[in-house]
Amino acid sequence: MIQLAIVEDENSYADQLIEFVKKYQSESGKTFKITRFKDGDEITNGYRGQFDIILMDIEMKLMDGMTAAEEIRKLDQDVIIMFITNMTNYAIRGYQVDALDYVLKPVSYFAFSQKLGRAISKMKNKSTKTISIEMQSGVKKLDIDNVFYIESEGHNLNFYTSGGEFTIRAKLKDFEEQLVPYNFFRSNKGYLVNLKYVDGVENGSCLIAGKQLLISRSRKNDFMTALTEYMAQ
């Protein structure tokens, strides 16, 4: 089932989009769960990364679609965003938030169905694996492949990724079980490392992203075995 959100403050346009999605559903055999929001602040408030596709109006009263998309992108890099607008210059700005496309008002079914089909095709081609992380601002979807390592520090976890660093309040064991199947290894009680980014091992430490991360003596043999098996893949 495809989770689709419609963010549109005008009921007539929202009803038309819902009608078009249902028509596409009957023609394509795809199944959609449609959720409608009346303003940008409604979808961003408590956003949990639950949608596959978002159809977003740009001009809305409380929070415009561009601002809403910027907030969503802070938490979710994967959701497909398409803007619905009657102003081309706004639509072009959509590429700044990695919008897939835009649909110009008044919306024709043919143009809409072509663009929705493109969005679904892109959704199908995703091969990334993600995990959901509870943040103070909401839930962040994180591409596992972009994580260098996770460091435990007191009651917090520091995530070191290709997109930067961030900290959450959690325990390392909360993520160890999820990530071990994706070539992560607990090098000691304080680090969970992505074997993909290990550049070498020296002086009892593994080298990742320019950092030396200690490997505990009790885990060294298992770590080297896991690293060797990964490199042989």
N, C-alpha and C positions, 0 to 999 in steps of 0.2 A: 504494500500500500504506500502511495506517495503522499507525504504530508505537505500540504500546500496552504500557504497563508495569503490572504488578500487584505491589503492595508489600503483602505479607500474610504474617505469621509463622505462621499456622495452616494446615497443609497441606490440611485438609478444606475450608476456605473458599477457599483459592487454587485448588484443583482445581475447586470449584463455579464460580468466576468464569471460569476457563479454559473450562469446559464451556459456560457461558452465552455467552461471546464467540464460540465456535465455532458454536453454534446460531444466533446472530445473523448470523454470517458466511454460513451456508448459506441463511438466509432472505432476507437483504438483497442478497447478491451482493458485498458489500464484502470486501476482503481485509485481513487483519490479520497483523502479525508481533507475537507476544506474548513479552514478556520478564518473567520472574518474579524478584522480589527478596524475601528473607526478613526484611528489616529496613530501617528508614529509612536507616541508615548505609551500606547496600550501594548504594542508588541515588544517594546524594549523593556518595559517594567517586568522584571522577573524572567527575562528571556533565558531559556534553557537549552537552546540549540536543537530544538525538536523538529524543525522544518527542513524539508529537502529543497523546496522552492518557495520564494516569496515574491508576490506581485505587489509592487509598492508604488502608490501614488506619490508624486513629489510635493505638490502643493496641498498642505493640510494645516489646520489652524494652530494646534498646540505644538506639535513637533513635525517639521517637514520631513519628507521621505529621505532626503540626502543626509540629514542629521541622524535620523533613525538608522540608516544603513551604516553610517560611520560607527555608531554605538554597537550595532550587531557585529560588525567586522572585528571589533575588539575581542569578542568572545567566540566568534564562529567564522573561520576562514573558508568553510566548505559549502555553506548554504548558497544556492543559486538565487541571485537577486535580479529581477527584471523590473524596470521602472515603467509605470503607466503615466503618460504626461501629454499635454497638448503643446508643449514648448520644447523644440528641438535642442536649444542651447542648454536647458537643464538636463536633458537626456545625455548629452555628450559628457557633461560633468560626472555622470554616473560611472564612467570608467575609472574614476579616481578611487572608487570603492569596489572595484573589480565586479561591476555589474555585467551580467552576460549580455544583456540586450535592453532595448526599450520598445514599448508599443505606443504609438501615437493615438491620441483621442481625436475624433471618434474612432473607436476600435471596431475593425472588421473581423469577422470570424476567421476568414482565410488567413489573414496576416497573423492573427493571434494563434491559430492552430499550428502554423509553421514554426513560430517562435517557441511555443510550448513544447513541440516535438524536439526542437533543438536543445532545450533545457533538459528534457528527460534523457536525451542521448548523452549529454555531457554528464549527467548524474550517473548513468550506467557505466561510464568509462572511468569513474573514480576507482582507483586501486589502493588508495591510502587507508590505513587503519587509524582510527582515532580513539581517544579516551576522553571522558567527560570529567572535568575537574571543578569542584566547588570553590568558587571565588566569592569574596565579599560582594562583588558587583553582580554576581550571577554565576552561570555555569559556562566554563570555557571549554570548547572542543579543541583538542590538541592532537596534531598529527604525530603519531608515535615515531615516525621516521626522522622527525626534526629534533628529537630529544638527544642531547649528548650524554647527560647523566643527571641523576637526582641525588642531592645531598641531604642527609638528615642532620638537623641542627636543633637540639632541644626538642620542643614540641612542634617544630616547623620543618617543612621540606622546601629546599631551594631547587627549582627546576632550571637547568642550563640548556638552552635550545638555540637553534640557528636563528630564531627570531628575537632572542634576548633572554633575560632572566626574570623570574618572578617567584614569589614565595607564598605558600599556603600553610594553613595549620592542619597537619595530618601526620600519620605514621608511615614509615617506609614500607612496612608490610602490607599496607592498604593497596600499594601499587605493584609490589613484587610479584604477586600471583598473576596479575593482569599482564605484566610485561615480560616475564620470563619466556613465554612462548614466542616472543618477537626478538629473541637474541639479546635480552638484557641479563646481566649477571650481577649478583650481590658480591662485590669484591671484598667488602668488610661490612661491619655493622652500620657504617655511616654512608656507604655509596652503593647506588644501583646504576650500573654503567651499560651503555649501548655498545655492544661489541663491534658494531659497524664503524665506530669512530675511534677505536683503539689504534693509535699510531705506533705503539711499541711498548715494551715492558723492560724496565731497568731499575735496579736498586730497590726491588720489592714494590715497585709502583707501576701502574699503567699510565700511559700518556694519552690524554684526551683533550683536544681543543687547547693545547698549550699548557695544560695543568697536569701535575703529578698526583695521582690518586692512589693511596696506599692499598695494597693487597694484603690481607691478613695471612699469617703463616698457615693457619688451618684451612684456608680456602685456596691457597696458591696453586696446588696441583689441579684441583677441579677447574679453577679459572683458566689455566693454561690449556687444559683439555678442551674446555668449551670454546676458547679462542681459536685453537687449532682446527676444531671441527667447523667453526663458522667460516674461517678463511678457506677451507677446502670446499665449501659449497659452490 
